[in-house]
Structures are given as C-alpha cells and as structure tokens.
C-alpha cells in the first residue's frame, strides 16, 4: 500500500525548500556585502554563510513544523500522540 501522506510530504518539502532557498539567498547577499568591507572577509565568508544558513534553516524548519496542512508535520515537531 502506498503511503497515504506522500502528497502532503512532497508539498511540505517543496514549501520548506522554497522558504529555505529565499532565506539563504538573502542571508548570502548580506554576508557578501559585510565580508567585502572587512579585511580578509573573503577568507571567512564561506564559513559564515554555512553557519548562518544552517541556523536559519533550523529556525525555519522549527517554525514550519508548527503548521499543519500543506506543511505537514516536520521532524522538529514531535509526533502526535494517539
């Protein structure tokens, strides 16, 4: 039997990926702008982007996990009790 929630999971993943991508792009633009003003900023911008993107994605995932419907239940949210 096919997973009954596959459409919901795919929709949730797509919504999550879309929000993460937009946030990552904005974060990377800010880090690039700041790094360009720091001596040696180009040496650390990759590390900053990775760390900040990870923290932002974790925060986004935690927030999206609070919503039902199209976002589904996120790993950040404990499973519902029966």
N, C-alpha and C positions, 0 to 999 in steps of 0.2 A: 504494500500500500504506500502510495506517495505521501510525503509529508504534507499535511493539510495546511500548514502555515508557510509554505515556501514562497508564495506571492508576497506575504507580509514581510518575510525575512529579506527578500530581494528589495522590496520597496524601502524598508528601513535602512538597509545597507546603502542604497543609492542616495537616500536623503542625507545620511550621515556622511558619505563620501563627498557629496556636494557642498555641505556646510564646511567640512574639514578643508576642502580644496580652496574655497573662497577665503577662509580664515588664514590658511597657510600662505596664500599669495599676498594678502595684506601684511601679515607678520614679516614675511621675507622682504617686502618692499621697505618696511620701516627699519629692519636690521641693516639692509644695504645702505639706506640713507645715513643711519648713525655710524656705521662702520667706515663709510667714506670720509667722515670727519675726524676719525681717530687715527693717530699714528699706529701703523701696523694693524689697522682694523680689518684689512683683507685676510689677515692670518687667522683671525678668530671668528669671522662672520659665519663660516660653516658650522662651527661648534655652537654658536649662539642660535642659529636658525634651527638646528636639530633639537636642542634642548627646549627652546621656546615652543616650537611646533609640537613636540611631544606633550608638553604641559598643557598647551591649548587644546590639543586633540583629546586628551584625557578629560579635561573640563567639559568640552563639547559632548563627548560620549556620555558623561555622567548626567548632563542636563537633558540630552535627548532621551536617555533611558527613563526619565520621569514621565514621558508622554506615552500614551498607548496609541492605538490606531496605526497609522502608516509607519510610525517609527518603531512599533513593536516593542518587545522587551529587550533591553540592552544588557550586555554582560555586567555593566556597572550596577545594574539593579538586581537585587536578589530575586530568585524565582518566587512566583506567587504561591501562597500556601493553599492547599486544597481543603 
